Amino acid sequence: MKYSSLLRSAFAASSALRRHAIRPLRTSFSISAPSMSSSSENIYPALTVFDLDACLWDQEMYEMPAMPSRPIEGDLNGRGAGVKGAMSGPYKISLHAGSLVALQEHHDGLYPGMKVALASSADTPKAEKIGRAALRILEVVPGVTVWDVLMRDWDGVDVNQIGRQPPLSSNKARSHFPRIRELTQIRYDEMLFFDDCNWGDHCRMVSDGCKEKNGEGVVSVRTPYGLREAEWREGLQTYKEKLLARRQQKAEL
């Protein structure tokens, strides 16, 4: 993965043009925050899984020269001043705009029953350590870090799969997601996954390789330019459509 930034940008652009099969972004989709539903039937994923590098945040951890230390403050979507960046040498690590929206809405409880986790194939042990350190610095709302939100969901248990050292690998469908399913006991067809897919089509591999006996699997959304709010909304809508279609099929049996 030690390619130049120019090659990486070019590949990202070509990936965007290839957004086939795993639900391309609907440009006509209306971007709006969800309202609390009084329905007793949940329409949200039980688990939303995020890739880290170039998806949840804007940097590749293997390119970072040092452990993140100096926090950079900024406005957190009108929620007040908080840690919006973490410096690794001369590089600033920041959440993508859609990632911050997604985590804030989740923190606020807008998606009943949903939990979040991470699946990242960070290249080296050092990259993993840098990534884990950044999660403990970047804030979702003032005083609450990304790591705080993750730990809240799982009562302090780390279910996140970060890295590619054994028992993990570069193939998330073969290592990261089976381990997440085992640890969380959440079915694949109750999961939503976001990944930039710029170094490999993890979305297709996970959707094709992680299925239940009913043939249904993880709903995956590519984010070749990082997670944007529109892609966050599209992922939720795609999951809802698939869920309602399954319910309709069951009702017709």
C-alpha positions in Angstrom: 0.0 0.0 0.0 3.0 2.3 -0.2 1.7 4.2 -3.2 2.0 7.9 -4.0 -0.7 10.3 -3.0 -1.2 11.0 -6.7 -1.9 7.4 -7.5 -4.2 7.1 -4.5 -6.2 10.1 -5.7 -6.5 8.8 -9.2 -7.6 5.4 -7.9 -10.2 7.1 -5.7 -11.6 8.8 -8.7 -11.8 5.6 -10.7 -13.5 3.9 -7.8 -16.2 6.5 -7.7 -16.9 5.8 -11.4 -17.1 2.1 -10.7 -19.7 2.4 -7.9 -21.6 -0.6 -9.1 -23.8 -3.2 -7.3 -23.3 -1.9 -3.8 -25.9 0.8 -4.1 -24.6 4.0 -5.9 -25.4 7.3 -4.2 -28.7 8.7 -5.2 -28.1 12.4 -6.0 -31.8 13.1 -5.6 -31.9 11.7 -2.1 -33.1 14.3 0.5 -30.6 15.0 3.2 -32.3 15.3 6.5 -31.9 14.1 10.1 -34.3 11.3 11.2 -37.2 12.0 13.5 -37.8 9.8 16.4 -40.3 7.1 15.4 -43.1 5.7 17.6 -43.2 2.5 15.6 -42.5 -0.6 17.6 -40.7 -2.2 14.7 -37.1 -1.0 14.4 -36.0 0.1 10.9 -32.4 0.8 11.8 -29.4 -1.5 11.6 -28.5 -3.3 14.8 -24.9 -2.6 14.0 -23.2 0.0 11.8 -19.5 -0.7 11.1 -17.1 2.0 9.9 -13.7 1.6 8.2 -11.2 4.2 9.5 -8.6 5.4 7.0 -10.1 7.6 4.2 -13.6 6.7 5.4 -14.3 7.7 9.0 -11.4 10.2 8.9 -9.2 11.8 6.3 -5.8 10.3 6.8 -4.1 7.0 6.2 -2.5 5.9 9.5 0.4 4.1 7.9 1.5 7.5 6.5 1.4 9.2 9.9 4.9 9.7 11.3 4.1 9.9 15.0 1.6 9.2 17.7 -1.1 11.9 17.7 -0.6 14.3 20.5 -1.5 18.0 20.0 -5.4 18.4 19.9 -6.8 21.0 17.6 -10.0 22.6 18.7 -12.9 23.7 16.5 -16.7 23.9 16.2 -18.4 20.6 16.4 -21.4 21.2 14.1 -22.8 24.0 16.3 -22.5 21.8 19.4 -19.7 23.9 20.9 -16.0 23.9 20.8 -14.3 20.5 21.0 -11.3 18.5 19.6 -11.8 18.5 15.9 -8.3 17.4 14.9 -5.2 15.6 16.2 -1.7 16.3 15.0 0.6 13.6 14.0 3.8 15.4 13.1 2.8 18.0 10.5 -0.4 16.1 9.6 -3.9 16.7 11.1 -6.2 13.8 11.5 -9.9 14.8 11.3 -13.3 13.1 11.0 -15.0 13.5 7.7 -18.1 15.7 7.8 -20.5 12.8 7.4 -18.7 10.8 10.1 -19.2 13.5 12.6 -22.9 13.8 11.7 -23.4 10.1 12.0 -21.6 9.8 15.4 -23.4 12.8 16.8 -26.8 11.5 15.8 -25.9 8.1 17.2 -24.7 9.7 20.4 -28.0 11.6 20.6 -30.0 8.3 20.4 -31.7 9.0 17.1 -31.4 5.4 16.0 -33.0 3.1 18.6 -31.2 -0.2 19.0 -28.3 0.7 16.9 -24.7 0.2 18.0 -21.4 1.1 16.2 -18.1 -0.6 15.7 -14.9 -0.4 13.5 -13.4 -2.7 10.9 -10.0 -1.4 9.7 -7.2 -3.2 8.0 -4.5 -0.8 9.2 -1.2 -1.8 7.6 1.2 -2.1 10.5 1.1 -2.4 14.3 2.3 1.2 14.5 -0.6 2.4 12.2 -3.0 0.5 14.5 -1.6 2.3 17.6 -1.8 5.7 16.0 -5.4 5.0 14.9 -6.4 3.9 18.4 -4.8 6.9 19.9 -6.6 9.3 17.6 -10.0 7.7 18.5 -9.3 8.7 22.1 -8.5 12.3 21.1 -11.1 13.3 18.5 -14.4 14.4 20.0 -18.0 13.8 18.8 -19.5 16.4 21.1 -17.5 18.5 23.6 -16.0 16.2 26.2 -17.0 13.0 24.5 -14.5 11.2 22.3 -15.1 8.7 19.5 -13.7 6.0 21.8 -16.2 7.0 24.5 -19.1 6.5 22.1 -17.7 3.1 21.1 -17.2 2.0 24.6 -20.6 3.2 25.7 -22.3 0.9 23.2 -20.5 -2.2 24.4 -20.3 -1.5 28.2 -16.5 -1.0 27.9 -15.8 -4.1 25.9 -13.6 -3.5 22.8 -15.3 -5.4 19.9 -13.5 -3.3 17.2 -11.3 -5.0 14.7 -8.4 -2.8 13.8 -5.3 -4.0 11.9 -4.2 -7.0 9.8 -2.0 -8.8 12.3 -3.2 -12.4 13.0 -5.9 -13.3 13.7 -6.9 -10.4 11.5 -5.9 -10.1 7.8 -6.3 -7.8 4.9 -9.6 -9.5 4.0 -12.3 -8.1 6.2 -14.9 -10.6 5.0 -12.7 -13.5 6.3 -11.4 -12.0 9.5 -12.8 -8.7 10.7 -16.5 -9.4 10.2 -16.7 -13.0 11.4 -15.0 -11.8 14.6 -17.4 -8.9 15.0 -20.3 -11.3 14.5 -19.0 -13.7 17.0 -18.3 -11.0 19.6 -21.5 -9.1 19.2 -23.9 -11.9 18.3 -25.5 -9.6 15.7 -26.5 -11.2 12.4 -24.8 -10.1 9.2 -28.2 -9.1 7.7 -28.6 -6.6 10.6 -25.4 -4.8 9.8 -24.6 -1.7 7.7 -21.0 -1.1 6.6 -19.1 1.9 5.2 -15.7 1.7 3.5 -13.8 3.9 1.0 -12.7 0.8 -1.0 -9.8 2.7 -2.5 -7.3 -0.1 -2.0 -9.7 -3.0 -2.6 -13.4 -3.6 -2.9 -14.1 -4.4 0.8 -17.8 -3.6 0.3 -18.3 -6.2 -2.3 -16.2 -8.8 -0.4 -18.1 -8.3 2.8 -21.5 -8.2 1.2 -20.8 -11.3 -0.9 -18.9 -13.2 1.8 -20.8 -12.4 5.0 -24.3 -13.8 4.7 -26.8 -15.6 6.8 -28.6 -18.9 5.9 -31.4 -16.8 4.4 -28.9 -15.5 1.8 -29.1 -12.0 3.1 -25.9 -10.2 4.3 -24.3 -7.0 5.2 -25.5 -3.8 3.5 -22.4 -2.0 2.2 -21.8 1.5 1.0 -18.7 2.8 -0.7 -17.2 6.2 0.4 -14.3 6.8 -2.0 -14.1 10.5 -0.9 -14.7 9.8 2.8 -18.0 9.5 4.5 -20.3 12.3 3.5 -23.6 13.1 5.0 -25.5 12.1 1.8 -23.8 8.7 1.9 -24.7 8.3 5.6 -28.4 8.9 4.8 -28.3 6.7 1.7 -26.8 3.8 3.7 -29.6 4.1 6.3 -32.3 4.3 3.5 -30.8 1.3 1.7 -30.8 -0.8 4.9 -34.4 0.2 5.6 -35.6 -0.8 2.1 -33.9 -4.2 2.3 -35.4 -4.8 5.8 -38.9 -3.8 4.7 -38.6 -6.0 1.6 -37.7 -9.0 3.8 -40.6 -8.3 6.2 -43.0 -8.1 3.2 -41.7 -11.4 1.9 -42.3 -13.1 5.3 -45.8 -11.6 5.5 -46.7 -13.1 2.1 -45.6 -16.6 3.0 
